[in-house]
């Protein structure tokens, strides 16, 4: 099949990782893959397996990009594209219009977030062939807009086998050596774009409590503040300074490969206030980490009583207490980590995600 994947995202995050993995997986299955990206995107190099002539640069700045839709339609006709798959909300209407103009392509969208679509999408996207939800919570939101027969639930997936086959101890020592973290220190970490809904403030509040009890505890915060003025990052840095945790917290803007980081952690924490799925949690599961997560819809779908500890959203004291429980019990950490890795392998493999997406394309 000839498939066009569309994303107007400027920066790289969980949704964009899904996009890249899907493109690569489908290409490996023998499909001809094309991508439409905004000209100012910062992550095109991650699609280096696609030749330049298969990438369309188009300015998708809002939901009513008629000129963008016409440009996409021309690309569809020129390349003989059969499936158009849009991934960001602002891309849905231009993609829908492009399919109507081109007349010979099926329109598919994936909803990666919990925020509900607007009622007008029910009418604006009447030519939708299939809406893919990445979690049950997202599926329920989509059912308010589209008929049930047009909705499919396909959980995100990652290459679990690659995670299972790494030498965790070697990665652990390498990461700690490179970042001057003692090998015998407790290391608690979190990953996610720096913004209020990701809960880094709660993580720092919990870190302050943990640091008072465990003098050998260290912390790592991975994430970039993509806002214009970077106010949230400055607020977090001030909080760390107030608590005098400057020497005990490692800040990393981004890590291309999370395996060394996750192997180095004693406990992984997700303090998000809302999460449609949670790729960072899934990667921590695949790595065999002990996990403490807020009880978001996404985390509740991934974790159970044997694979992770769920806490109330916004409760830094509870986060600190549950993390401390893991720090005190190495056998419990190992047990939860192994159970989480098994569940990730059985339920959230990349191959499963590719299979289910490919089946939808073929059905259309």
N, C-alpha and C positions, 0 to 999 in steps of 0.2 A: 504494500500500500504506500501511497505518497501522502505524508502527513505533515501538516504545518502546526508547530507549537508556538503559541504567542505569549509573551510576557513583557510588560512595560516596566517591570521593577528596575529601579536604578541601582540599588545595592543588593548584596548577596546575603540571603538568609535561608531559613528552613524551606520556604516555598520554592526558592530558586534551586536549592539542592535537589528537591523533588523533581523539578523541571529538567535539570541536567541528567539525573539518574534515569528518568523516563526516556529522554532523547537517546542516551547512550544504549540503554537496554533494548529499545525498539530497533535501533540501527543494527545492533548485534543479531537481532532476529531476521535481518534481511530487508527491513522496510526502508524506504527512502525518506529521510527526515529533513525538514526545513525548519528554520526558526525565525520569528519576527521579534526584534528587540528594539528598544528605544536607542537612538544614536548615542546618548550620553551614559549608557549603562556601564557599570564598573566591573562586570564579571564575564564578559564574552569569552575571555581566554579559557574559561572552564568548558567551553564548547569547542575546544580545539580539534575534536574529532569530526567536526563539520567543515567542509570547504567553504571559502568565502562566498561563492556563488549560491550557496544554499541558505545564506543569512540575509534577511531583509531588515534594513534599518528604517523604522517608521516612528514618527512622533505621536505616541498615544498619551496625550496629556490629560484628557478628560473622557467622559463616557459618550460624548456626542461628536466624535471625530469623523465627520463625513469624508473629508479629504483623505484621512488615514484609511478609512474603509475602502475608498476607491483604489488607493495604492495597493492595499492587501488583495483586493479583488483582481487587479491586473496580474499580481504575482501568482495568485491561484490559477488563473487561466494559462499564464505563461508556462508554469511548471506542471500543470495537469494534476493539481492537488485534489485529493478525494476527501480528506478529513481535516477540519480546522479545529484546533483545541486551544481554548483560551484559559488563562490561569489567574488573572487578576481582575477585580471587579470592573475597573475602568476599561478593560479590554473586551468585555462581553458584548456591548452594543456595537462597537466597530467591527468585531469579528462576525457578529450576526448580520450586520449590513453587508459586509464583504461577501458572505455566503449567498445572500439574496441577489447581489449584483452579479456575481460569478455564475450562479445558478446550478453549479454541478458539484458542490462540496457539502458534506454533512457538518453540522455545527455541534461541537461538544464543549462543555466547560467543566472545570474543577473548582470547587469551592473549598479554599484552604482555611478559612477563618469562621468564627462563630457569629460575627456581626450579621444581622439579617439583611437580605436584599430588600429593596424598595418594592412596594406593590406594583409600580409601573413596569417592573421587569417582567411581570406576568404577560404583559401585552407586547413590550418591546422585544422580547426574546421568543416570539411565537414559533419561530422556525428552529428552535432548539431540538436537537435529536436526543441528547442525553446529558444530564447533570450529574457529575461525580462528586460525592461527599467523602471527605477523608476520615470522618468519624460518625458515630451514631447521632451525636448532638448536632452536627452540621446537617446530617440527613433530615432530622426533624425540622430544622429551620427551612430547608429547601422545600419540604412538603407543604409549607404555607404558601409557596409561590407557584410550584410546578406540580402537575399530576404525578402520582406515585410511579406510574409506569415509565416516566421519563427520568427517574432518579436511580442511581446505583451507588452502593456503598463499597468503596475500595480503600482500605486502610493504607497509609503510607508504608513503604517498605525500605529496608536498607540491606546492604550486602553483609548479612549476618555471618556467613562462613568466613569472610575475610577477617572479621573481628575475632572469631573463635580461634583462628589459626595463628594469631600473633603471639610473640613471646612477651607476656605481660611484665614479667620481672625486668627484662632488658629495657623495655620501653619506660617502665617506672623509674629505673635508675638513671636512664638517659635524661628524662625530663627534669628530674630533681637536681641532677648535676648541672644541667644547663642553666637552671634558674636559681641555683644556690639554696635549695631547700634540703634540710637535713634528711637523711634516709630514714631516721627513726621518728620523724615528726608526723603527727596527724595532719593530713591535708584535706581540707573541705573545700569544694569548688562548685561553681555555678556557671552556666553558659547561656547567653541570650543577648539580643540587642538591648542596649542600655535605654530603657524607658520604663515609666512608672508601672505599667501593667505586667512587666516581667519580674517585679518584686525584688530588685537588688537592694532597695532600702531595707526591706525586711531581712534580707540575708545579712546585711551589715549589722543590724540590730541584734540578730541571733549570734553573729560572730563575736560581738562584744561580750555577750553572756558566756559563750564557750571559752573565749580567750582568758576570762578571769578564773575559770576552773582548770583549764589545761594550758599550762605555760608553754608546752611544746606544740601547740596547735598553730597551723598556718592556714591561710585561705587564698583562693585564687578566683578572680572574677574575670570571665572572658566575655567580651562584647564591646560593640562600638556604638557610640551615641551618634545616630545619623541625623539628628535635628540640626537646624541651621545654626543656632547659638550655643549648642552643647550645654544647656543649663542643667540638665539632669546629672550629667557626669560631674559638673562642678559641685552640685549639691551632695552627691555621694562622696566625693573627695573631702569636702568639708566635714561630713559626718565621721569619716575615717580619722581625720585629724583630731576632732573633738575627743574621740575614744582612744586616741594615741595608738592606733593600730597600723600606722604607716609602714612600720618595719615588718609587719606580719601578714600584709595583704599584697599579693602579686596581681597587677593589672595587665591584661593582655587584650589588645584591640580585637584580634582575630587569630585563630589557628586553622590553617588549611586542613590539617590532619588532627582530629581530636583523639585518636587512639592513644598517643603517648600521654596526653593530659589525663584522660580517663583512667589509664593504667596507673598513673601516679597518685590518684585520689584515694583517700580512705573512705570518704563518703561524698556522693554527689547530691546536690540540693537543687530542686526546682521550686522557686518561691513565687511562681507566676500567679497573677490574680485571675487570669483567664487563659485557656489554652484549648484550641480546637482539637489538637492531636498531641504534639510534643515530640518533635524529632530528637531533641537533645536528651529527653528521658529515654527514648528508644535506643539511642546510641549508648547511653549509660547501661541500659539493660544488656545490650549485645556485648559490651565490654566486661560484664560481670561485676559491676559496681553495686555496693550497697547504696540504696536510693531513699532519700526523703523528699517527698513532693507534696505541694499543696493539692487539695482535692478538687482540681479543675475537672471539667468534663473529659478532656483529653487524657489526663493522668488516670482517672478512674477507669477508663477504657483499657489502658495499658497495664496498670498495676493491680495486684490483688494482695491478700493478706500474707502470701508467701514470697512475693517478689519485690515488695517495697512498702514503705511506711507513709501513709497519707495523713496530712495535718490540715487544720483549718486555714483558709486563705487569710493572709494578713496577720497571722499570729506568730510573731518572732519568738516569743517565749516557748511556745510549743515546738517550733522548729528546733530551737536550741536543745530542748529536753530530749527530743527523739534522736537528734544527732549524737548527743552525749550517750544515749543508750547503745548506739552502734559503736562508739569509741570504746566503751567499757567491755564489749563482748565480741572478740575477734571471730569466734565460731559462728555467731549469729550473722556477722557481716558476710562471711564466706557462704553460709547457707542461702541467704537472700540473694547474693550475687549469682550463685550457680542457678538458682531457680529462675531468676530474671533472664539470664542468658538462654536457658532452655526455652522459656516462653517466647522470647524474641525470635529464636530460630524456628520454632514451630508455627508461629502466627504472623510474623511481620517480616518475612524475607522479601528481598527485592524481586526475586523471581515470581513470587505470588502476585505482587503488585503489577508487574509487567504482563503476566498471563491474563489477569482479569481485565486490564485496560485493553489489551490486544483483542480479547474476546468481544468487548463492546464495539470496537472499531469494525471487526468482522461482521457483527450482527447488523451493522448499518449499511 
